[in-house]
């Protein structure tokens, strides 16, 4: 998946400069002068990150951060500002910003952070897709299969599961095979790992 680097700054010269910097590294970019334009234009079907200024006339950077966090979970944010100070930086990072870079900045350093943020967004996006896929497939399981899967995730062997559910160990094994097939897992071990990674509870 190819991420998009979104740039939000009310200064056209800065937007052009950052766009050139990002595209020079082979990354796709989209630049906007207002928060409303950005929020309307973000492609939810692709990963991406946002580079934004703190002080803007329409909507301030921290308010934009809040909206992005609420609407786009997998969208790392890099603040770039000429007015940064320690309290401002701490506030941004506590709210989940990927980084806070002060102007004037080193172009290579900023580009490296943008590349890291873009790569991070790809990883998050892929995990999100896999989680949604698992969630939809779990809904295909029968109530009994869900019971068996829960006990498999807890690390219980077929004989113990059979005893607890009042069925035969052979029936448990049939359910285990069906679960693996429905969830598209190469093995139950891999399936248990993914369930443990993506779900708090079945």
C-alpha positions in Angstrom: 0.0 0.0 0.0 1.3 3.4 -0.9 0.7 6.1 1.7 -0.3 9.7 1.1 1.4 12.5 2.9 -1.1 15.2 3.6 0.2 18.8 4.1 -1.8 21.4 5.9 -0.5 25.0 6.0 -2.1 28.3 5.2 1.2 29.6 3.7 1.2 28.6 0.0 5.0 28.9 -0.3 5.5 26.5 2.6 2.9 24.0 1.1 4.8 24.1 -2.2 8.2 23.6 -0.5 7.0 20.7 1.6 5.3 19.1 -1.4 8.4 19.3 -3.4 10.5 17.8 -0.5 8.1 14.9 -0.1 7.6 14.1 -3.8 11.4 14.2 -4.3 11.5 11.1 -2.0 9.0 9.3 -4.2 6.1 9.8 -1.8 2.6 10.9 -2.9 1.5 14.2 -1.5 -1.7 16.3 -1.2 -1.5 19.9 0.1 -4.3 22.0 1.6 -4.7 25.5 2.9 -7.6 24.9 5.3 -8.6 22.2 7.7 -12.0 21.7 6.1 -10.4 21.0 2.7 -8.1 18.4 4.3 -10.8 16.6 6.3 -13.0 16.5 3.2 -10.2 15.1 1.0 -8.6 12.4 3.1 -8.8 9.0 1.4 -10.0 6.5 4.0 -9.1 3.5 1.8 -5.4 4.3 2.0 -2.8 4.8 4.8 -1.3 8.2 5.2 0.2 10.8 7.6 -0.4 14.5 8.1 2.2 17.4 8.3 0.5 20.4 9.8 1.2 23.9 11.2 0.1 24.8 14.7 -1.2 28.3 14.0 -3.8 28.6 11.2 -6.6 31.2 10.9 -9.6 28.9 10.3 -8.9 26.0 12.7 -5.8 25.7 14.9 -3.4 22.8 14.7 -4.4 21.2 18.0 -8.1 21.3 17.0 -7.2 19.7 13.7 -5.2 17.0 15.6 -8.3 16.3 17.8 -10.5 15.9 14.7 -8.0 13.7 12.9 -7.6 11.4 16.0 -11.4 11.1 16.3 -12.0 10.4 12.6 -8.8 8.7 11.3 -7.2 6.4 13.8 -4.3 5.4 11.6 -3.1 8.9 10.7 0.3 9.8 12.3 0.6 13.6 12.7 3.8 15.7 12.5 3.6 19.3 13.7 5.8 21.8 12.0 5.8 25.3 13.6 7.9 28.5 13.9 6.2 29.2 17.2 6.9 26.0 19.1 7.9 25.8 22.8 8.3 23.0 25.3 4.7 23.2 26.7 3.3 23.2 23.2 5.5 20.2 22.2 4.5 18.3 25.3 0.8 19.0 24.6 1.1 17.7 21.0 2.9 14.5 22.0 0.5 13.8 24.8 -2.3 14.0 22.4 -0.6 11.4 20.2 1.5 13.4 17.7 4.2 11.5 15.9 6.6 14.4 16.2 6.9 18.1 16.6 9.5 19.9 14.4 10.4 23.5 14.8 11.0 25.9 11.9 13.5 26.5 10.5 14.0 22.8 10.1 16.6 20.5 8.6 14.9 19.3 5.4 16.6 15.9 5.5 15.7 15.3 9.1 12.0 16.3 8.5 11.9 14.1 5.4 13.2 11.1 7.4 10.5 11.7 10.1 7.8 11.9 7.4 9.0 8.7 5.8 8.9 7.0 9.3 5.4 8.3 9.9 4.2 7.1 6.5 5.7 3.7 7.1 4.1 3.5 10.5 0.7 4.3 9.0 1.1 1.5 6.5 1.7 -1.0 9.3 -1.3 0.3 11.3 -3.5 0.2 8.3 -2.6 -3.4 7.4 -3.3 -4.4 11.0 -6.7 -2.7 10.9 -7.6 -4.5 7.7 -6.6 -7.9 9.2 -8.6 -7.1 12.3 -11.7 -6.2 10.4 -11.3 -9.3 8.3 -11.0 -11.5 11.4 -14.0 -9.8 13.0 -16.2 -10.5 9.9 -15.0 -14.1 9.8 -15.6 -14.7 13.5 -19.2 -13.8 12.9 -19.4 -16.8 10.5 -18.7 -19.2 13.4 -21.5 -21.1 15.1 -22.1 -20.5 18.9 -20.4 -23.8 19.7 -17.4 -23.0 17.4 -17.0 -19.6 19.3 -17.0 -21.5 22.6 -14.3 -23.9 21.3 -12.2 -21.0 19.9 -12.4 -19.2 23.2 -11.0 -22.2 25.0 -8.4 -22.8 22.4 -7.2 -19.2 22.8 -7.0 -19.9 26.6 -4.6 -22.7 25.8 -6.7 -25.6 26.6 -6.3 -29.0 25.0 -9.0 -30.8 23.1 -9.7 -33.3 25.9 -10.2 -30.6 28.5 -12.4 -28.6 26.1 -14.5 -31.7 25.5 -14.9 -32.3 29.2 -15.9 -28.7 29.9 -18.4 -28.5 27.0 -19.7 -32.0 27.5 -18.8 -33.2 24.0 -16.3 -35.7 22.6 -12.7 -34.9 21.9 -13.3 -35.9 18.3 -16.1 -33.4 18.0 -13.8 -30.7 19.4 -11.2 -31.5 16.8 -13.8 -31.3 14.1 -14.8 -27.8 15.4 -11.1 -26.8 15.5 -10.7 -27.8 11.9 -13.8 -25.9 10.9 -12.7 -22.8 12.8 -9.3 -22.7 11.1 -11.0 -23.1 7.7 -13.6 -20.4 8.3 -11.1 -17.9 9.6 -8.6 -18.6 6.8 -5.7 -19.4 9.1 -2.8 -21.7 8.0 -2.7 -23.2 11.5 -4.4 -22.9 14.8 -1.2 -21.6 16.4 -1.1 -18.7 13.9 -4.8 -18.1 14.5 -4.5 -18.0 18.3 -1.6 -15.5 17.9 -3.8 -13.2 15.6 -6.8 -13.5 17.9 -4.6 -12.5 20.9 -3.2 -9.6 18.9 -6.4 -8.2 17.6 -9.1 -9.0 20.1 -9.5 -8.3 23.8 -12.3 -11.0 23.9 -14.3 -13.0 21.5 
